[in-house]
Amino acid sequence: MNRFFRFFMMVVLMGGLLSCSQESNANKIKYKLSLSEQEVKDINRLLGKNDLITKSFNSLKEATDFALSIDIDVPPPGESGSYEHERHKQNYLDMKSAGTMFRLTKDEKYAQFIKDMLDQYAEMYPELGPHPLAHNQKPGRLFHQMLNETVWLLHTAQAYDAVYTWLTPEDRQNYEKNIFNIMVQWFTVDHPQEFDRIHNHGMWAAASVGMIGYVVENQEWVDMALYGTQKDGNGGFLAQISQLFSPDGYYMEGAYYARYALQPFLFFAEAIEKNQPELKIYEFKDQLIRKAFYSALQMTYPNGTFIPINDASRSMDINAPGVVYGTSLMYDRYGPDDNLLGIADIQNKVYLNGSGAKLAKDYQQKEVKRPTWESIEFRDGQDGKQGGFGLLRTGEGDDQTVLAMKYGVHGLDHGHFDKLHFMFWDQKREVIPDYGYCRWINIEPKFGGRYLPENATWAKQTIAHNTVVVDQVSQNRGIRKEADDVHGKRFFFHAENPDIQVMSARADDHYPGVTMQRTLFLVRDDALDYPFVVDIYRLKSESEHTYDYPIHYRGQIMATSFEYKSNNNLLKPLGNAFGYQHIWNEAEAEPETTGWVTWLDRHRFYTWIFSGAPNMKFYFARTAANDPNFNLMVEPLFISRQTGKNHVFASVIEPHGYFNEASEESKNAYSTIRAVKVIGHNDIGTVVHILGDNNLEWFVTVYNGDNPDPTIEHSVRFRGETFSWTGNYSLKKIK
């Protein structure tokens, strides 16, 4: 018995020592991208006790377990939007999720899933050549464009890191020889121009190569990822950050692509911090990573949808994966923020890492409110001197009214010819919208889910936006290279007074010999039910031109103040180029003085009251002319046309009234504001008179000089009357 007891105790002791040794070894493993042992412990402690963490974990586990329940399929390459394309996308997402579940649960079925998937890719990938359906894009081998291949690598690198020590050396040699080495060579040697390109494609390429480089401890790959293929700083991740984002963090391609670029941007930043903390990436360029993330959040409407400038979806929002990850990461790396808790409330989940655990704990302990962003102006260009983007906001939470104007750079090949374009959000929707891109993304029957030809012939053209078109020709003649060389100009931005907020910008290099200045006001007044917009758009030229001022809207026309002739017997396009070929001329009018048109959008009426001028023409129009494949969305617009040298389009957009079809209730279907008149304009200022019912009157003045200053006094004289004001603008109500 004594010998047996001694033997039993020796076995127990050895088992304990072995267990301690395994735990010690596990703690010594430094995961390059994946969850650390401490993060695993922090998350597991919260499971079942914290709603956000538990919900996020259960959701990911359910999706991953479903992926494990079906047969692995690694098909040959297919068309964009096809089953094959989507399968490869789902495969990298499933591998990444399985990696996270393996780290959290230690269940080897998740690691085996990743291994089985990589086995099939390692067998197929060396046999692939350039994708046969690239259609003038830089091809991948699995996907029609190299971009998708870099996305595959970024996600797969994270999965690979999670199982790296679980795999045998033979497994790792197989995957690195037959997948990762070939893929990195494809990116950096076969297509270095795409890798070094300052673009969201280049961001993905750099991040993916850098992350797999950390996993396999290939510093050569990491250095190329950081500094470009030549390692001279002209390409790579740091150049991407420096040149794609302004000093305010504004992303030159727009919020839709900022959202997309945030994934590689933030994942690689975190990888750099873990593996090369000496680079202090989170402090780089005055915390540009923080600014970039917050600017993307603020480039949203109150419901979390990104403002769809340039090539953009109208429905993409802050539930995008990169934003969910960034919400947790920013909360941890830059300190707690109640607005981020509000964002997490909309997202209803957190990212499963240490940062997500920290946010989830605070979310459960604090009172959380939906985020309310303030009015803000973002500078554009890497030096902050290439125009900008202005956002005026009033109200709180979901009920904010938002007025936005774009006056920055073109936005590379995703840019639209739309300087001084504005958008208006009210009643929890875009009232004056942006068309966004012309694309049915990943719907294979629609040109493989890629950009449609009408993206160039309509969506990018100036007439597709809410800004003036000169001589029915798009800005910079619709030539991207010309547009890339110029930009809008910030003039002034004042949002200190919550009742009268104003922004003004110029675009003087987009039409030869024509200078343009637009000034937009967002005004609250007790005499009106809702905030209203005042728009003063001044054009100046030495030569005669035709100026078209379009307003894109949603809803049904209710009434007008003028007669018009309907072209109901024969519809013709308004032109044959620059987007006009896609506009049906449905009706025409010639208002001689100020006029207005009212439409109903959901539960509210909107009236556009505009200034009149001699020989003015007015068009009721609708998109989808010359669209044989029904690619365009059918949407209405108004166009006010004026011919001359110098001209001011002055107008007001007034939301008013209420309509409920279910209860058959209608109130205040007529606007309060009834007329807008231009008193005069010159190189010092513009004066506009606004009149309404019940003796309402406003005089609006705008400074037109070259040196805006809120303290300088100005004076102009028109029609025998002198108008004086101090600063860049004045809006005076006459009682």
C-alpha positions in Angstrom: 0.0 0.0 0.0 2.8 2.4 0.9 4.5 1.7 -2.5 1.2 2.2 -4.3 0.6 5.5 -2.4 4.0 6.8 -3.2 3.5 5.8 -6.9 0.1 7.6 -6.9 1.5 10.7 -5.4 4.4 10.8 -7.9 1.9 10.5 -10.8 -0.2 13.4 -9.3 2.9 15.5 -8.8 4.2 14.9 -12.3 0.7 15.6 -13.7 0.6 18.8 -11.8 4.1 19.8 -13.0 3.2 19.0 -16.6 0.0 21.0 -16.3 1.9 24.0 -14.8 4.5 23.6 -17.6 1.9 23.6 -20.3 0.2 26.7 -18.8 3.6 28.4 -18.5 4.4 27.6 -22.1 1.0 28.9 -23.2 1.6 32.1 -21.4 5.0 32.4 -23.0 3.6 32.1 -26.6 3.5 35.6 -28.0 0.7 35.7 -30.5 1.5 38.2 -33.2 -2.1 39.0 -34.2 -4.4 36.9 -32.1 -5.8 37.1 -28.6 -3.3 37.0 -25.8 -3.9 34.6 -22.9 -4.8 37.7 -20.8 -7.4 38.7 -23.4 -8.8 35.2 -23.4 -9.2 35.3 -19.7 -10.8 38.7 -19.6 -13.4 37.7 -22.2 -14.2 34.3 -20.6 -14.7 35.9 -17.2 -17.4 38.1 -18.7 -19.3 35.4 -20.5 -22.7 34.9 -19.0 -22.3 38.0 -16.9 -22.0 40.8 -19.5 -24.7 41.1 -22.1 -22.6 42.7 -24.9 -19.8 40.2 -24.6 -22.1 37.3 -24.2 -24.2 38.3 -27.2 -21.1 38.9 -29.4 -19.6 35.6 -28.4 -22.8 33.6 -29.0 -23.3 35.3 -32.4 -19.8 34.5 -33.5 -20.0 30.9 -32.2 -23.3 30.2 -33.9 -22.0 31.5 -37.2 -18.7 29.6 -36.9 -20.4 26.4 -35.8 -22.6 26.6 -38.8 -19.6 27.0 -41.1 -18.1 23.8 -39.5 -21.4 22.0 -40.1 -21.2 22.1 -43.8 -18.6 20.8 -46.2 -15.6 22.9 -47.0 -15.7 24.2 -50.5 -12.7 25.8 -52.2 -14.0 26.3 -55.8 -12.0 27.5 -58.8 -12.1 31.3 -59.4 -15.4 32.8 -60.6 -16.9 36.1 -61.7 -17.4 39.0 -59.2 -20.6 38.4 -57.3 -20.7 34.7 -58.4 -21.0 31.8 -56.0 -17.3 31.1 -56.3 -16.4 34.7 -55.5 -18.7 34.8 -52.5 -17.5 31.4 -51.3 -13.9 32.5 -51.1 -15.0 35.6 -49.2 -16.9 33.5 -46.8 -14.0 31.1 -46.4 -11.7 33.8 -45.1 -14.3 35.1 -42.8 -15.0 31.6 -41.5 -11.3 30.9 -41.0 -10.8 34.2 -39.0 -13.9 33.4 -36.9 -12.7 29.9 -36.2 -9.3 31.3 -35.1 -11.0 33.5 -32.6 -13.2 30.6 -31.3 -10.2 28.3 -31.0 -8.3 30.9 -28.9 -11.4 31.4 -26.6 -12.6 27.8 -26.2 -9.4 25.8 -26.9 -11.6 23.4 -28.8 -9.5 21.8 -31.5 -12.3 21.4 -33.9 -11.9 25.1 -34.9 -8.2 24.6 -35.5 -8.8 21.5 -37.5 -11.3 23.5 -39.7 -8.7 26.1 -40.5 -6.1 23.4 -41.3 -8.5 21.5 -43.6 -9.4 24.8 -45.4 -5.7 25.8 -45.8 -4.9 22.3 -47.1 -7.2 22.7 -50.0 -6.0 26.2 -50.8 -2.4 25.0 -50.7 -3.3 22.4 -53.3 -5.1 24.7 -55.6 -3.3 28.1 -55.3 0.0 27.2 -57.0 -1.8 26.1 -60.1 -3.7 29.4 -60.6 -2.7 32.1 -63.0 -4.1 35.7 -63.3 -7.9 35.7 -63.0 -9.4 35.5 -66.4 -12.2 37.9 -65.7 -10.2 40.9 -64.5 -11.8 43.4 -67.0 -9.0 45.9 -67.0 -8.4 45.7 -63.3 -5.2 44.5 -61.6 -6.1 40.8 -61.3 -5.8 38.5 -58.3 -5.5 34.7 -58.7 -8.5 33.8 -56.6 -10.5 37.0 -57.3 -11.1 39.2 -60.3 -9.1 42.0 -58.7 -6.0 42.0 -56.5 -7.9 44.0 -53.9 -10.0 41.0 -52.9 -6.9 38.8 -52.7 -5.3 41.2 -50.2 -8.5 41.1 -48.1 -8.4 37.3 -48.2 -4.8 37.4 -46.9 -5.4 39.9 -44.1 -8.2 37.8 -42.6 -6.4 34.5 -43.2 -3.2 35.8 -41.6 -5.2 36.3 -38.4 -6.6 32.8 -38.6 -3.1 31.4 -39.3 -1.6 33.1 -36.3 -4.3 31.7 -34.0 -3.4 28.1 -35.0 0.3 28.7 -35.8 1.7 26.8 -32.7 -1.0 24.1 -33.0 0.1 23.2 -36.6 3.0 20.9 -37.3 6.2 22.4 -38.9 5.3 20.4 -42.0 1.9 22.1 -42.2 3.4 25.6 -41.8 6.0 24.9 -44.5 3.2 23.7 -46.9 1.1 26.8 -46.4 3.9 29.2 -46.6 5.4 27.7 -49.7 2.2 27.1 -51.6 0.0 30.0 -50.5 1.6 32.9 -48.6 5.0 33.1 -50.5 3.2 33.0 -53.9 0.6 35.6 -52.8 3.1 38.0 -51.3 5.2 37.8 -54.5 2.1 38.5 -56.6 1.5 41.6 -54.6 5.0 43.0 -54.2 7.0 41.7 -57.2 4.4 41.1 -59.9 2.2 44.1 -59.1 4.4 46.6 -57.2 2.5 49.6 -58.6 -0.7 48.4 -57.1 1.0 47.6 -53.8 2.6 51.1 -53.6 -0.4 53.0 -55.0 -1.8 55.6 -52.6 -5.3 54.3 -52.5 -7.5 52.1 -50.3 -6.3 49.2 -52.5 -2.7 50.0 -51.5 -3.8 50.2 -47.8 -5.2 46.6 -47.9 -2.1 45.3 -49.8 0.3 46.8 -47.3 -1.6 45.7 -44.2 -2.1 42.1 -45.5 1.6 41.6 -46.3 2.7 43.2 -43.0 0.4 41.0 -41.0 1.4 37.7 -42.6 5.0 39.0 -42.3 4.6 39.3 -38.5 3.1 35.8 -38.2 5.9 34.1 -40.1 8.6 36.4 -38.7 9.6 37.7 -42.1 10.8 41.3 -41.4 11.5 41.8 -45.1 7.8 41.6 -45.7 7.0 43.8 -42.8 9.4 46.5 -43.9 7.9 46.5 -47.4 4.5 46.8 -45.8 5.6 49.8 -43.7 7.7 51.6 -46.3 6.8 50.3 -49.8 8.4 47.8 -52.1 11.5 49.9 -52.4 11.5 50.6 -48.6 12.0 54.3 -49.4 8.8 55.6 -47.8 7.1 56.4 -51.1 4.7 53.5 -50.7 3.6 51.3 -47.8 1.4 51.8 -44.8 3.0 55.0 -43.4 2.7 56.7 -46.7 -0.9 55.6 -47.0 -1.7 57.1 -43.7 0.2 60.3 -44.4 -1.3 60.9 -47.9 -4.8 59.5 -47.8 -5.9 61.4 -44.7 -6.0 65.1 -44.0 -4.6 66.4 -40.7 -8.2 66.2 -39.4 -8.4 62.6 -40.4 -10.8 63.2 -43.3 -10.4 60.5 -46.0 -10.2 61.8 -49.5 -12.3 59.1 -51.1 -15.2 59.7 -48.8 -16.7 58.0 -45.8 -17.8 54.9 -47.7 -14.2 54.1 -48.6 -13.0 55.3 -45.2 -15.2 52.6 -43.7 -13.6 50.1 -46.0 -10.1 51.3 -45.4 -10.5 51.3 -41.6 -10.3 47.5 -41.5 -6.7 47.2 -42.8 -5.8 50.5 -41.2 -6.8 49.5 -37.7 -5.9 45.8 -37.8 -2.4 46.6 -39.0 -2.0 49.4 -36.6 -2.8 47.1 -33.7 -0.4 44.5 -35.2 2.4 47.1 -35.3 1.7 48.2 -31.7 2.0 44.6 -30.6 5.1 43.7 -32.5 7.0 46.9 -33.0 5.8 49.2 -30.2 8.8 51.4 -30.7 7.2 52.8 -33.8 4.5 54.4 -31.5 1.9 54.0 -34.3 -1.0 55.4 -32.2 0.9 58.6 -31.8 1.9 58.9 -35.5 1.2 62.3 -37.0 -0.5 63.7 -33.9 -2.7 60.7 -33.3 -3.9 60.5 -36.9 -5.4 57.1 -36.4 -7.8 58.4 -33.8 -8.7 61.4 -35.9 -9.3 59.2 -39.0 -11.7 56.9 -37.0 -13.6 59.8 -35.5 -13.9 61.7 -38.7 -15.5 58.6 -40.3 -18.0 58.4 -37.4 -18.9 62.0 -37.8 -19.3 61.6 -41.6 -22.6 59.8 -40.8 -26.2 60.7 -40.6 -28.0 60.3 -37.2 -29.0 56.7 -38.0 -25.4 55.7 -38.5 -25.5 55.6 -42.3 -22.4 57.0 -44.0 -22.9 60.2 -46.1 -22.7 58.7 -49.6 -20.3 61.1 -51.4 -18.3 59.8 -54.3 -18.7 56.2 -55.3 -20.7 55.1 -52.3 -23.5 52.9 -51.2 -26.5 54.8 -49.7 -27.0 52.1 -47.1 -23.5 51.4 -45.7 -23.4 52.2 -42.0 -21.4 51.9 -38.8 -22.3 48.2 -38.4 -19.5 47.6 -40.9 -16.8 45.2 -39.5 -14.0 47.8 -39.5 -16.1 50.3 -37.5 -17.2 47.7 -35.0 -13.6 46.7 -34.5 -12.5 50.4 -34.3 -15.2 51.3 -31.7 -13.7 48.8 -29.3 -10.1 49.6 -30.2 -10.4 53.4 -29.9 -12.2 53.1 -26.6 -9.2 51.2 -25.3 -6.3 52.9 -27.0 -7.4 56.5 -26.6 -9.5 56.4 -23.5 -13.2 56.1 -22.6 -15.7 58.1 -24.6 -19.5 58.2 -24.0 -20.1 58.7 -27.8 -18.3 55.4 -28.5 -20.6 53.8 -25.9 -23.5 55.2 -27.9 -22.0 53.8 -31.1 -21.7 50.4 -29.5 -25.4 50.7 -28.5 -26.3 51.1 -32.1 -24.0 48.3 -33.2 -25.3 46.1 -30.3 -22.0 44.2 -30.2 -18.3 44.5 -29.5 -15.2 43.1 -31.0 -14.1 40.0 -29.1 -10.7 41.1 -27.8 -9.4 42.9 -24.8 -10.6 46.2 -26.0 -14.1 44.9 -26.6 -14.1 43.5 -23.1 -13.1 46.9 -21.6 -15.9 48.7 -23.6 -18.5 46.0 -22.7 -17.8 46.4 -18.9 -18.2 50.2 -19.0 -21.3 49.8 -21.2 -23.0 47.7 -18.6 -22.0 50.0 -15.7 -22.8 53.4 -17.3 -25.9 55.3 -18.5 -25.6 55.1 -22.3 -27.1 57.7 -24.7 -27.1 57.7 -28.5 -24.2 59.8 -29.9 -24.9 63.4 -30.8 -22.2 64.9 -33.1 -21.6 68.6 -33.3 -21.3 70.7 -36.4 -17.8 70.4 -37.8 -15.6 71.3 -40.8 -13.0 68.8 -42.0 -9.9 70.1 -43.9 -9.1 68.0 -47.0 -5.7 67.0 -48.5 -2.6 65.7 -46.8 -1.6 69.2 -45.9 -5.1 70.3 -44.9 -5.1 73.0 -47.6 -7.1 71.4 -50.3 -10.6 72.5 -49.5 -12.8 70.4 -47.1 -16.1 69.1 -46.1 -18.6 71.0 -43.9 -21.3 69.5 -41.7 -24.0 71.7 -40.0 -26.1 70.0 -37.4 -29.0 71.0 -35.1 -31.1 68.9 -32.8 -30.1 65.8 -30.8 -29.7 62.1 -31.4 -31.8 60.5 -34.0 -33.8 63.7 -34.6 -30.9 65.9 -35.8 -31.2 67.9 -39.0 -28.0 67.8 -41.0 -26.7 70.0 -43.9 -23.5 68.9 -45.6 -21.4 70.4 -48.4 -18.4 69.0 -50.3 -15.6 71.3 -51.4 -12.4 69.3 -51.2 -10.3 67.2 -53.6 -11.7 65.0 -56.3 -11.2 61.7 -54.6 -9.0 59.7 -57.0 -10.8 57.3 -59.4 -13.7 57.0 -57.0 -14.3 60.8 -57.1 -17.3 62.6 -58.6 -17.3 65.9 -60.4 -19.4 67.6 -57.7 -17.7 70.5 -56.0 -20.0 72.7 -53.9 -22.5 69.8 -53.9 -24.8 69.7 -50.8 -27.1 67.2 -49.1 -29.9 67.7 -46.6 -31.0 65.3 -44.0 -34.3 65.7 -42.2 -37.1 63.5 -40.8 -34.6 60.6 -40.3 -33.8 60.4 -44.1 -32.0 62.2 -46.9 -34.4 64.8 -48.2 -32.0 66.3 -50.8 -29.9 63.2 -51.6 -26.7 62.1 -53.2 -27.1 59.4 -55.9 -24.0 57.5 -54.6 -22.5 55.0 -57.0 -24.2 53.3 -59.9 -23.6 49.7 -58.9 -25.6 46.7 -57.7 -22.8 45.3 -55.6 -22.1 41.6 -55.9 -25.3 41.0 -57.8 -23.8 38.9 -60.6 -26.5 39.6 -63.3 -25.7 43.3 -63.0 -22.3 43.3 -64.8 -20.9 40.9 -62.3 -21.7 43.2 -59.4 -19.0 45.7 -60.5 -19.5 49.3 -61.4 -21.9 49.8 -64.2 -21.1 51.9 -67.3 -23.7 54.4 -66.0 -21.4 55.1 -63.0 -19.3 57.1 -65.4 -22.0 58.5 -67.7 -24.4 59.5 -64.8 -23.4 59.0 -61.2 -20.0 60.8 -61.5 -21.3 63.7 -63.7 -22.0 67.1 -62.2 -25.7 67.2 -63.1 -26.2 64.1 -60.9 -25.4 66.2 -57.9 -26.9 69.3 -56.2 -24.4 71.9 -57.6 -24.4 74.2 -60.6 -23.5 72.9 -64.1 -22.0 75.4 -66.5 -22.9 75.1 -70.2 -24.3 71.6 -69.6 -20.7 70.3 -69.2 -19.4 68.6 -66.1 -16.7 70.2 -64.0 -13.2 69.7 -65.5 -14.9 68.4 -68.6 -15.5 65.1 -66.7 -11.8 64.3 -67.0 -10.4 62.8 -63.8 -6.8 63.8 -64.3 -7.8 67.5 -64.6 -10.0 67.2 -61.5 -7.2 65.6 -59.5 -5.1 68.8 -60.1 -7.6 71.2 -58.5 -9.8 71.3 -55.4 -12.4 73.4 -53.8 -11.5 76.2 -51.3 -12.7 76.7 -47.8 -14.0 80.3 -47.3 -15.6 80.5 -43.9 -17.4 78.2 -41.4 -19.3 79.5 -38.4 -21.3 77.2 -36.2 -21.1 78.9 -32.8 -24.6 80.2 -32.9 -27.0 77.2 -32.8 -29.8 79.2 -34.4 -27.8 80.5 -37.4 -25.0 78.2 -38.7 -23.3 79.0 -42.0 -20.6 77.6 -44.2 -19.2 79.1 -47.4 -16.8 77.7 -50.0 -15.5 78.3 -53.5 -14.7 76.4 -56.6 -12.8 78.6 -59.0 -10.8 76.1 -61.0 -13.4 73.7 -62.3 -14.8 75.8 -65.2 -12.4 78.0 -67.2 -13.1 81.6 -66.5 -16.0 80.9 -64.1 -15.7 81.5 -60.3 -18.2 80.0 -58.0 -19.1 80.6 -54.3 -21.7 78.8 -52.4 -22.9 79.8 -48.9 -25.3 77.6 -47.0 -27.2 78.5 -43.8 -29.0 76.2 -41.4 -31.4 78.3 -39.5 -33.8 77.8 -36.6 -36.5 80.4 -36.0 -39.5 80.3 -33.7 -41.8 81.4 -36.5 -41.2 78.1 -38.4 -41.8 74.5 -37.2 -38.5 73.1 -38.4 -34.9 74.3 -39.2 -34.7 75.6 -42.8 -31.9 76.0 -45.4 -30.8 79.2 -47.1 -28.7 78.7 -50.2 -26.8 81.5 -51.9 -24.8 80.4 -55.0 -22.9 83.1 -56.8 -21.3 82.7 -60.3 -19.0 85.2 -62.0 -17.5 85.3 -65.5 -16.4 87.6 -68.2 -18.3 85.6 -70.8 -21.8 84.5 -71.1 -22.7 81.0 -70.0 -25.7 78.9 -69.3 -26.0 78.0 -65.6 -28.1 74.9 -64.5 -29.0 74.6 -60.8 -30.4 71.1 -60.0 -32.2 70.0 -56.9 -32.6 66.2 -56.5 -35.4 65.3 -54.2 -37.6 62.5 -53.0 -41.4 62.4 -52.9 -44.4 63.6 -54.8 -45.0 67.1 -56.1 -48.0 68.8 -54.4 -48.2 72.3 -55.9 -46.3 75.0 -57.6 -46.6 78.8 -57.8 -46.3 78.9 -61.6 -47.8 77.3 -64.6 -45.8 74.7 -66.6 -46.2 72.7 -69.8 -46.1 68.9 -69.4 -44.4 66.9 -72.1 -46.6 63.9 -71.6 -47.0 63.1 -75.3 -43.3 62.9 -76.1 -40.4 62.6 -73.7 -36.9 63.6 -74.8 -33.6 63.7 -72.9 -32.4 67.1 -71.8 -29.1 66.5 -73.7 -26.8 64.0 -75.2 -23.7 64.0 -72.9 -22.3 64.7 -69.4 -25.3 62.9 -67.7 -28.0 65.0 -69.5 -28.6 62.0 -71.8 -30.0 60.2 -68.8 -32.5 62.9 -67.8 -36.1 62.9 -69.2 -37.6 66.4 -69.7 -41.0 65.8 -68.2 -42.2 69.4 -68.0 -41.0 73.0 -68.6 -41.8 76.4 -67.2 -40.6 80.1 -67.4 -41.2 81.7 -64.0 -40.8 85.4 -64.4 -40.3 86.2 -60.7 -39.7 84.3 -57.5 -41.3 80.9 -57.5 -41.8 77.8 -55.4 -42.6 74.2 -55.6 -43.8 71.9 -52.8 -43.5 68.1 -52.5 -44.5 65.6 -49.9 -41.8 63.2 -48.5 -43.1 60.7 -46.0 -44.8 62.6 -43.2 -43.6 66.1 -44.1 -43.9 68.7 -46.8 -40.9 70.5 -48.3 -41.0 73.7 -50.3 -38.2 75.0 -52.4 -38.6 78.8 -52.8 -36.2 80.3 -55.4 -35.3 83.7 -56.7 -36.5 84.6 -60.2 -34.7 86.4 -63.1 -35.5 87.4 -66.7 -35.4 84.5 -69.2 -35.3 81.9 -66.5 -36.3 78.3 -67.5 -37.4 75.6 -65.1 -37.4 71.9 -65.8 -39.2 69.0 -64.1 -37.1 66.0 -64.8 -36.5 62.4 -64.0 -33.6 60.0 -64.4 -33.4 56.8 -66.5 -33.4 58.1 -70.0 -31.1 56.1 -72.4 -30.9 53.3 -69.9 -31.7 50.1 -71.9 -30.6 47.7 -69.2 -32.5 49.5 -66.4 -29.4 50.1 -64.4 -30.4 53.5 -63.1 -32.6 54.3 -60.1 -35.6 56.4 -61.3 -35.5 59.6 -59.3 -36.9 63.1 -59.8 -35.1 66.4 -59.9 -35.8 70.1 -60.6 -33.4 72.2 -62.8 -33.4 76.0 -62.7 -31.6 77.4 -65.8 -30.2 80.9 -66.2 -28.1 82.5 -69.0 -25.7 85.4 -68.5 -22.3 86.4 -67.1 -22.8 86.9 -63.4 -25.7 85.4 -61.5 -26.8 84.5 -58.1 -29.1 81.5 -57.4 -30.8 82.3 -54.1 -33.3 79.9 -52.5 -34.8 78.5 -49.3 -35.7 74.9 -48.5 -38.4 74.9 -45.9 -39.7 71.7 -44.2 -43.3 72.2 -42.9 -46.5 70.5 -42.0 -47.5 67.0 -41.4 -49.3 64.2 -43.3 -50.5 60.8 -42.1 -52.2 58.8 -44.8 -53.5 56.2 -42.3 -55.4 58.8 -40.3 -56.1 61.0 -43.4 -54.6 63.9 -41.5 -52.9 66.9 -43.3 -51.6 70.1 -41.7 -49.7 73.1 -42.9 -49.3 71.9 -46.5 -48.3 75.4 -47.6 -44.9 76.9 -46.6 -44.6 80.0 -44.4 -41.8 81.5 -46.6 -43.3 82.7 -49.9 -40.6 84.6 -51.8 -36.8 84.9 -52.2 -35.3 87.9 -54.0 -31.7 88.9 -54.9 -31.3 92.6 -54.0 -27.9 92.8 -55.6 -24.3 91.4 -55.6 -20.8 92.5 -56.3 -17.2 91.7 -55.3 -17.9 92.9 -51.8 -21.2 91.2 -50.9 -24.5 89.7 -51.9 -27.8 90.8 -50.4 -30.9 88.6 -50.4 -34.4 89.4 -49.2 -36.6 86.6 -47.8 -40.3 87.2 -47.2 -43.0 85.1 -45.6 -46.6 85.1 -44.3 -47.5 87.2 -41.2 -45.1 89.9 -42.3 -42.0 87.7 -41.8 -38.9 89.2 -43.4 -35.1 88.4 -43.3 -32.2 90.2 -45.0 -29.3 87.9 -45.7 -25.8 89.3 -46.6 -22.7 87.3 -47.6 -19.2 88.6 -47.9 -17.8 87.9 -51.4 -14.3 89.4 -51.1 -11.0 87.5 -50.7 -10.1 87.8 -47.1 -12.9 86.5 -44.8 -12.7 87.9 -41.3 -15.5 87.8 -38.6 -14.5 91.2 -37.3 -14.4 93.4 -40.4 -17.2 95.8 -41.3 -18.6 95.8 -44.8 -21.1 98.0 -46.7 -22.7 97.7 -50.2 -25.3 99.8 -51.9 -28.1 98.4 -54.2 -31.3 99.9 -55.5 -30.6 103.1 -53.6 -30.2 101.5 -50.2 -27.1 100.8 -48.2 -26.6 97.5 -46.4 -24.0 97.2 -43.7 -22.8 94.3 -41.6 -19.9 93.0 -39.6 -18.1 89.8 -40.5 -18.5 87.3 -43.2 -22.3 87.2 -43.2 -25.4 88.6 -41.6 -29.0 87.2 -41.3 -31.3 89.8 -39.9 -34.9 89.3 -39.1 -37.1 92.3 -39.7 -39.8 92.6 -37.0 
